[in-house]
């Protein structure tokens, strides 16, 4: 049995195929796309016209070019109504769409300058995001949920296992090579970031449009609170990995230990670094980081005693 393709993925595929093509596409070529290849002639004609209408409602016009065989392209009028400006997230999502569909003629070296020309900030090539069709479907559904204020549900995989989450979505956030959903976690009653690569199920809608609360107006950078520059005691000759992330300007030597300040970094990253070399590191500040490290060590010790 052939796997069905969702409406949003099929329309996204049609758009990227036409945008990435230098020449108009014939119906024969379009029928090779995953959303159309399994359809009969009649079903294809009906579906193709519905998808063109869906794009038209979004302001994108698909025009027919007459010839020996009718062919289709995106009309230049689709983008002529107003100046186009892309922020970092917009540019990243365009890159995601291209990488997800990966049309044969879509050369990234040609696409990137076009994105940069309309960007208020250019997403660096080194930080290129890649996502498959399933990931593109996730992005599309989250974007719709944000616009319609719909609560979303999904299986999320973390260090503690996989759990079902219900979230009021606020923003899609780009950080480095990763894409995150930022919103209100209804299960924990707190705001939280969810990395899309850790979703273990399709995104489902809960309730009706408007059920999610409005997006807070005073939102700040969600990663700002997670950036820390901890004060540490490092054993002389130990913790070689952590030494790469110390601010050399702030250090005091105390016998066999060296007091130093770490470079600003994400809280989770510092947790991993410290735990990997915990025998040679003592956390001085911040206090909550020290307590969290100690809690994890106590849990690990209790597990060791139980399995002894």
Secondary structure, 3 states (H helix, E strand, C coil): CCCCCCHHHHHHHHHHHHHCCCCCEEHHHHCCCCCCCCCCHHHHHHHHHHHHHHHHHCCCCEEEECCCCCEEEECHHHHCCCCCCECHHHHHHHHHHHHHHCCCCCCHHHHHHHHHHCECCCCCHHHCCCCCHHHHHHHHHHHHHHHHCCEEEEEEEECCEEEEEEEEEEEEEEECCEEEEEEEECCCCEEEEEEHHHECCCCEEECCCCCCCCCCCCCCCCCHHHEECCEEEEECCCCHHHHCCEEEEEEEEECCEEEEEECCEEHHHHHHHHHHCHHHEEEEECHHHHHHHHHHHHHHHHHHHHCC
